[in-house]
Amino acid sequence: MGFHQIHEIVRDYIKKHFGSQKQCAEELGVSEKTVGNWMKHNPSGILKHARQIVETKNTTYLQLHGEVEYREHELKVLEPTRET
């Protein structure tokens, strides 16, 4: 599975619950760049907004946390370490 396919898994979660990265950013009071950062580099950042997400979207904390953990696994194991 390539990076593009992995990235789509996270993008699809955002799309399912918010419709778009832009809408996600607006609803959570963050920038689109921040949402992109959660998807590409720091998935645990979204957990700061977990309460709001769980209260307003058709999802549970367990589902959200599972997505974050899986993405962190992808970054650590499936994608080579990249220097930034």
C-alpha positions as CSV (number, residue, x, y, z in Angstrom):
1,M,0.0,0.0,0.0
2,G,1.6,3.3,-1.1
3,F,1.5,6.6,0.8
4,H,-1.3,7.9,-1.4
5,Q,-3.6,5.0,-0.5
6,I,-2.7,5.3,3.2
7,H,-3.4,9.0,3.1
8,E,-6.9,8.3,1.6
9,I,-7.9,6.2,4.6
10,V,-7.5,9.2,6.9
11,R,-9.0,11.6,4.3
12,D,-12.0,9.4,4.0
13,Y,-12.6,9.5,7.8
14,I,-12.5,13.3,7.7
15,K,-14.8,13.3,4.7
16,K,-17.3,10.9,6.3
17,H,-17.6,13.0,9.4
18,F,-17.1,16.5,8.2
19,G,-17.6,16.5,4.4
20,S,-14.2,18.1,3.7
21,Q,-11.0,19.2,5.3
22,K,-12.2,22.8,5.1
23,Q,-15.4,22.0,6.9
24,C,-13.5,20.0,9.5
25,A,-11.2,23.0,10.1
26,E,-14.2,25.4,10.4
27,E,-16.1,23.2,12.8
28,L,-13.1,22.6,15.1
29,G,-11.8,26.1,14.9
30,V,-8.5,25.3,13.4
31,S,-6.8,26.0,10.0
32,E,-7.0,23.7,7.0
33,K,-3.2,23.3,7.4
34,T,-3.7,21.9,10.9
35,V,-6.2,19.3,9.6
36,G,-3.7,18.4,6.9
37,N,-1.0,18.1,9.5
38,W,-3.1,15.7,11.5
39,M,-3.6,13.5,8.4
40,K,0.0,13.5,7.3
41,H,2.2,13.9,10.4
42,N,0.5,14.3,13.8
43,P,-2.7,12.3,13.9
44,S,-2.9,12.5,17.7
45,G,-3.5,16.3,17.4
46,I,-7.1,15.7,16.5
47,L,-7.7,14.1,19.9
48,K,-7.6,17.6,21.5
49,H,-11.0,18.0,19.8
50,A,-12.3,14.4,20.6
51,R,-15.1,15.6,22.9
52,Q,-16.5,18.0,20.3
53,I,-16.2,15.4,17.5
54,V,-17.9,12.6,19.5
55,E,-20.7,15.0,20.7
56,T,-21.5,16.3,17.2
57,K,-20.7,13.5,14.8
58,N,-21.9,10.0,14.4
59,T,-18.7,8.5,15.9
60,T,-17.4,7.3,19.2
61,Y,-14.2,8.1,21.0
62,L,-13.1,4.5,20.4
63,Q,-13.5,4.8,16.7
64,L,-11.7,8.2,16.6
65,H,-8.9,6.9,18.8
66,G,-8.6,3.7,16.6
67,E,-8.2,5.9,13.5
68,V,-5.5,7.9,15.2
69,E,-3.6,4.8,16.4
70,Y,-3.8,3.2,13.0
71,R,-2.4,6.3,11.4
72,E,0.4,6.5,13.9
73,H,1.2,2.9,13.2
74,E,1.3,3.7,9.5
75,L,3.7,6.6,10.1
76,K,6.0,4.6,12.3
77,V,6.0,1.2,10.6
78,L,4.7,1.4,7.1
79,E,6.3,4.6,6.0
80,P,10.0,5.2,6.2
81,T,11.2,7.8,8.7
82,R,11.5,11.1,7.0
83,E,13.6,14.0,8.2
84,T,11.7,17.3,8.3
